[in-house]
Amino acid sequence: MAKREGKEKYGLYFYGLLFLVLFILALQFDFQISKAITSLRNSFLDGIMLVLTSSLWQIALFAGASIIVFLGNRKKILHLWLSAVISMTISIILKAVIARPRPFTAGITALNSLVKGSYTSWDFSFPSNHAIFAFVALLFIPRRWFWPWLAVSILIAFSRVYFGLHYLSDVIAGASLALLVSYFVIKKVK
């Protein structure tokens, strides 16, 4: 038991350090990375990414996660929802305090149909709420769903950078926040 907890602790440190390094690198080169990723845009990828970045998809994905978690372990559903609420509350506070403008305000091309008026008045870029909702369920879903869920979560986060709505550091921060909150809810809430 103690050996397993030690491995888990070092795994947490490893992934925490990895996310921190990625975040720092992303912050350093955010504009260049966003410019490069948005230059990949084409009509084929736009169609796929539009589905992944839509709010309806986010709602469906979270509902799907809730069903999967509920069917696997009913007690975990409360943990999932608590993690989502805590993560989003922290995100709202961070957005208000940091007030980082979205990439399209700095000259990164965005798809006009995705740019909302609220993005410039209160709904800032850092961290990405889409990344939070994509990653918050990752620690709660059964193992057989882990890799497909991770792949979809990464694609959702990528879609936000792809459309010029977030910087890479925004989605890394959103994913990290969701995973960190989920981890602590699992460990501390019984």
C-alpha positions in Angstrom: 0.0 0.0 0.0 2.7 2.5 1.0 4.8 1.5 -2.1 1.8 2.2 -4.3 1.2 5.6 -2.7 4.9 6.4 -3.2 4.6 5.6 -6.9 1.5 7.7 -7.2 3.1 10.6 -5.4 6.1 10.5 -7.7 3.8 10.2 -10.7 2.0 13.3 -9.6 5.2 15.2 -9.2 6.4 14.0 -12.7 3.2 15.1 -14.4 3.0 18.3 -12.4 6.6 19.2 -13.4 5.8 18.2 -17.1 2.8 20.4 -17.2 4.8 23.3 -15.6 7.6 23.0 -18.1 5.1 22.8 -21.0 3.2 25.8 -19.6 6.4 27.9 -19.2 7.5 27.0 -22.7 4.1 27.8 -24.1 4.0 31.2 -22.3 7.4 32.0 -23.8 6.3 31.2 -27.4 2.5 31.6 -27.2 2.1 34.1 -30.1 4.4 32.1 -32.4 2.8 28.8 -31.6 -0.7 30.3 -32.1 0.3 31.8 -35.4 1.8 28.5 -36.6 -1.3 26.5 -35.5 -3.8 28.9 -37.1 -1.8 28.7 -40.3 -2.8 25.0 -40.6 -6.5 26.0 -41.1 -8.2 24.6 -44.1 -11.9 23.7 -44.9 -11.5 20.0 -44.1 -10.0 20.6 -40.6 -12.3 23.5 -40.0 -15.3 21.2 -40.2 -13.8 18.7 -37.7 -12.6 21.4 -35.3 -15.9 23.3 -35.4 -17.6 20.2 -34.0 -14.9 19.8 -31.3 -15.0 23.5 -30.2 -18.8 23.9 -30.0 -20.5 24.5 -26.7 -23.0 21.8 -27.6 -20.2 19.3 -27.9 -18.9 20.3 -24.5 -22.3 19.8 -22.9 -22.7 16.4 -24.6 -19.2 15.4 -23.6 -19.7 16.3 -20.0 -23.1 14.6 -20.0 -21.5 11.5 -21.5 -18.8 11.6 -18.8 -21.4 11.9 -16.1 -23.3 8.8 -17.5 -20.1 6.8 -17.8 -19.0 7.7 -14.3 -22.4 7.1 -12.8 -22.7 3.7 -14.4 -19.2 2.7 -13.2 -19.4 4.1 -9.7 -22.3 6.2 -8.4 -20.3 7.8 -5.7 -17.8 9.2 -8.2 -20.5 11.3 -9.9 -20.6 13.7 -7.0 -16.8 14.0 -7.2 -16.9 14.7 -10.9 -19.5 17.4 -10.5 -17.7 19.0 -7.5 -14.5 19.0 -9.5 -16.2 20.7 -12.4 -17.8 23.4 -10.2 -14.6 24.1 -8.3 -12.5 24.2 -11.5 -15.0 26.6 -13.2 -15.2 28.8 -10.1 -11.4 29.1 -10.0 -11.4 29.7 -13.8 -13.8 32.6 -13.5 -11.7 34.2 -10.8 -8.5 33.7 -12.8 -10.1 35.2 -15.9 -11.3 38.3 -14.0 -7.9 38.8 -12.2 -5.6 38.1 -15.1 -7.8 39.5 -17.8 -5.7 38.1 -20.6 -7.0 39.2 -24.0 -7.7 36.5 -26.6 -5.2 35.8 -29.4 -7.4 37.3 -32.1 -7.1 40.7 -30.4 -3.3 40.4 -30.9 -3.4 39.7 -34.6 -4.0 36.0 -34.7 -6.7 35.1 -37.3 -9.9 33.7 -35.8 -13.0 32.4 -37.4 -15.4 35.3 -37.2 -18.4 33.1 -36.4 -16.7 32.0 -33.2 -15.8 35.4 -31.9 -18.3 36.5 -29.3 -18.7 40.1 -28.1 -18.3 38.9 -24.5 -14.7 37.8 -25.3 -13.5 41.4 -25.2 -15.5 42.6 -22.2 -15.4 39.8 -19.6 -14.7 36.4 -21.0 -10.9 36.5 -21.2 -8.5 33.9 -22.6 -6.8 32.5 -19.5 -7.5 29.7 -18.6 -9.5 27.8 -21.2 -12.9 26.6 -19.9 -13.2 24.2 -22.9 -10.0 22.5 -21.7 -11.4 22.4 -18.2 -14.5 20.6 -19.2 -12.7 18.3 -21.5 -10.1 17.2 -18.9 -12.1 17.3 -15.7 -13.6 13.8 -16.2 -10.3 12.1 -17.1 -9.5 10.9 -13.6 -13.0 9.6 -12.9 -13.8 7.6 -16.0 -13.1 3.8 -16.1 -9.6 2.8 -17.5 -11.0 1.5 -20.7 -12.1 5.0 -21.6 -9.0 6.8 -20.5 -7.0 6.9 -23.8 -9.9 7.7 -26.1 -11.0 10.4 -23.6 -7.5 11.8 -23.4 -7.3 11.9 -27.3 -10.6 13.8 -27.6 -9.7 16.2 -24.7 -6.4 17.0 -26.5 -8.3 17.6 -29.7 -10.8 19.9 -28.0 -7.9 21.9 -26.4 -6.1 22.0 -29.8 -9.3 23.3 -31.5 -9.3 26.3 -29.3 -5.8 27.2 -30.3 -6.5 26.3 -33.9 -9.3 28.8 -34.2 -7.3 31.6 -32.5 -9.6 31.7 -29.4 -6.9 30.6 -26.9 -3.1 30.5 -26.6 -1.5 27.1 -25.9 -0.7 28.2 -22.4 -4.4 28.8 -21.8 -5.4 25.3 -22.7 -2.5 23.8 -20.8 -3.5 25.8 -17.7 -7.2 24.8 -18.1 -6.3 21.1 -18.4 -3.9 21.3 -15.5 -6.4 23.1 -13.3 -9.1 20.5 -14.1 -6.7 17.6 -13.4 -5.3 19.1 -10.2 -8.8 19.9 -8.8 -10.0 16.4 -9.7 -7.0 14.8 -8.0 -7.6 16.7 -4.8 -11.3 16.0 -4.8 -10.6 12.3 -5.2 -8.1 12.4 -2.4 -9.8 14.7 0.1 -13.6 14.2 -0.4 -14.9 10.9 0.9 
